[in-house]
Amino acid sequence: MGDNFNERIKELIKRSGSVKEAARITGLSEFNILRLSGYPINGCEMISNTLHSVWTDMESKKLLHTNVNGYDIDMDYWVGSLNWSRTKMSDVYSFYATPYWDGNCTIPITVDYLKIHGLDNRMFSLEGDGDNIYEIPAPEYFNNIDEFITYFNDVYVPTVYFTIESYLKKTKKNLFG
């Protein structure tokens, strides 16, 4: 499939008004439409919608890091959020860190649930209240889906991991000294 095919798909996206509609017309997945066309992903709302609609394809093709140093990164399809969860001995950590949440060019990181045990057997539990513990700016434009995948694996994942680990270290220090 050459450049002419790619251009035809780009033209179909423009004529139909969306990647989703082009996928419906062709019977291809949105991921394949984006991959074959090299179509840019621009605007935070489009990026947000794209992430939610192509997550399964990218995950099944093993294009995304979905396990990072013991954290599982899973899509909650009901809500459309990315959940980072980890059980370490008797501690349980669960955070939401969904890039482009609600179409915004940020990555809000929110506590879902924490259960932390101190060395002296004291335990601390916290259910998240929906407030962000941190918010990271995110790009507004990707030249194509491959650039987005690279961003996800090389920037999003390590940044969120470091932020969560820093938060946990600070929280443990504040709780247990």
C-alpha positions in Angstrom: 0.0 0.0 0.0 1.7 3.1 -1.2 1.4 6.9 -0.7 -1.7 7.0 -2.9 -3.6 4.7 -0.5 -2.4 6.8 2.5 -3.6 10.0 0.7 -7.0 8.4 -0.1 -7.5 7.6 3.6 -6.5 11.1 4.6 -9.0 12.5 2.1 -11.7 10.2 3.5 -11.0 11.5 7.0 -11.3 15.1 5.8 -14.5 14.4 3.8 -16.2 12.3 6.5 -15.2 14.8 9.2 -13.5 12.4 11.6 -11.2 9.4 12.0 -14.1 7.6 13.7 -16.4 8.0 10.7 -13.6 7.0 8.3 -13.1 3.9 10.3 -16.8 3.1 10.2 -16.9 3.6 6.4 -13.9 1.4 5.7 -14.4 -1.2 8.4 -10.9 -0.6 9.6 -10.1 0.2 13.3 -9.4 3.9 14.2 -5.9 2.8 15.1 -5.4 1.3 11.6 -6.9 4.4 9.9 -4.4 6.6 11.8 -1.5 4.2 11.2 -2.1 3.8 7.5 -2.8 7.4 6.8 -0.1 9.0 8.9 -2.9 11.5 9.8 -1.9 14.1 12.5 -3.5 14.0 15.9 -4.0 17.6 16.9 -6.0 19.3 19.5 -6.4 18.0 23.1 -9.9 16.8 22.6 -9.0 14.8 19.5 -6.0 13.3 21.3 -8.3 12.4 24.3 -10.8 10.7 22.0 -8.1 9.0 20.1 -6.4 7.5 23.2 -9.7 6.1 24.4 -10.7 4.6 21.0 -7.3 3.1 20.0 -6.1 1.9 23.5 -7.2 -1.7 22.9 -5.5 -2.0 19.5 -2.2 -0.4 20.8 -2.3 -2.6 24.0 -3.0 -5.9 22.1 -0.2 -5.1 19.6 2.1 -4.6 22.6 2.9 -1.0 21.5 2.4 0.5 24.9 4.1 -0.1 28.3 1.3 -1.5 30.4 3.4 -2.8 33.3 6.0 -0.4 34.8 8.1 -1.5 37.8 5.1 -3.4 39.3 2.4 -0.9 38.3 -0.3 -2.2 36.0 -1.6 0.5 33.7 -5.2 -0.3 32.7 -7.9 1.5 30.8 -11.2 1.7 32.7 -13.5 1.7 29.6 -16.6 2.6 31.6 -15.1 5.9 32.7 -12.3 6.2 30.1 -9.5 6.7 32.6 -6.1 5.1 32.9 -5.5 3.5 36.3 -2.0 2.8 37.7 -2.3 0.1 40.4 0.2 -1.9 42.3 0.2 -4.2 45.3 3.5 -4.4 47.1 3.6 -6.8 50.0 0.6 -5.6 52.1 0.5 -2.1 50.5 -2.0 -1.2 47.8 -1.6 1.8 45.5 -4.1 3.0 42.9 -3.9 6.3 41.0 -5.7 7.8 38.0 -3.3 9.4 35.5 -5.3 9.9 32.3 -3.6 12.0 29.6 -5.9 14.6 28.1 -8.7 13.9 30.6 -11.8 15.7 29.5 -10.0 17.0 26.4 -7.5 19.1 28.4 -3.8 19.2 27.5 -2.7 17.9 30.9 -2.1 14.7 32.7 -3.9 15.0 36.0 -2.7 12.5 38.6 -5.3 11.6 41.3 -5.3 9.2 44.2 -7.9 6.5 43.8 -6.9 4.4 46.8 -3.9 3.9 49.1 -3.3 1.4 51.8 0.2 1.9 53.4 1.7 0.0 56.3 4.4 1.6 58.4 7.4 -0.3 59.8 5.7 -0.3 63.2 2.5 -2.0 61.8 0.5 1.3 61.8 -1.7 1.4 58.7 -2.9 4.3 56.7 -5.8 4.1 54.2 -7.0 6.8 51.9 -9.8 6.9 49.4 -9.3 9.6 46.8 -11.5 12.6 46.8 -11.1 13.4 43.1 -8.5 16.2 43.7 -5.4 16.1 41.6 -2.1 15.6 43.5 -0.3 16.8 40.5 -1.0 18.0 36.9 1.6 17.6 34.1 1.3 19.6 30.9 1.0 17.5 27.7 1.6 18.3 24.0 -1.2 19.6 21.8 -0.1 18.0 18.6 1.4 14.7 17.3 2.4 14.3 13.7 1.0 10.8 13.6 0.0 7.9 15.9 3.6 6.6 16.0 4.7 9.9 17.5 1.9 9.6 20.1 3.0 6.0 21.0 6.6 7.2 21.4 5.4 10.1 23.7 3.3 7.7 25.7 6.2 5.2 26.3 9.1 7.6 26.6 7.6 10.7 28.3 4.2 9.9 29.9 5.2 6.6 31.5 8.4 7.7 33.2 7.0 11.1 34.2 3.9 9.6 35.8 5.9 6.8 37.5 8.4 9.3 39.0 5.5 11.6 40.2 3.6 8.7 41.8 6.8 7.4 43.5 7.7 10.9 44.8 4.2 11.4 46.2 4.3 8.0 47.9 7.8 8.7 49.4 6.6 12.1 50.7 3.3 10.7 52.0 5.1 7.8 53.9 7.6 10.2 55.4 4.8 12.5 56.6 2.8 9.6 58.0 5.5 7.5 59.6 8.5 9.8 59.9 
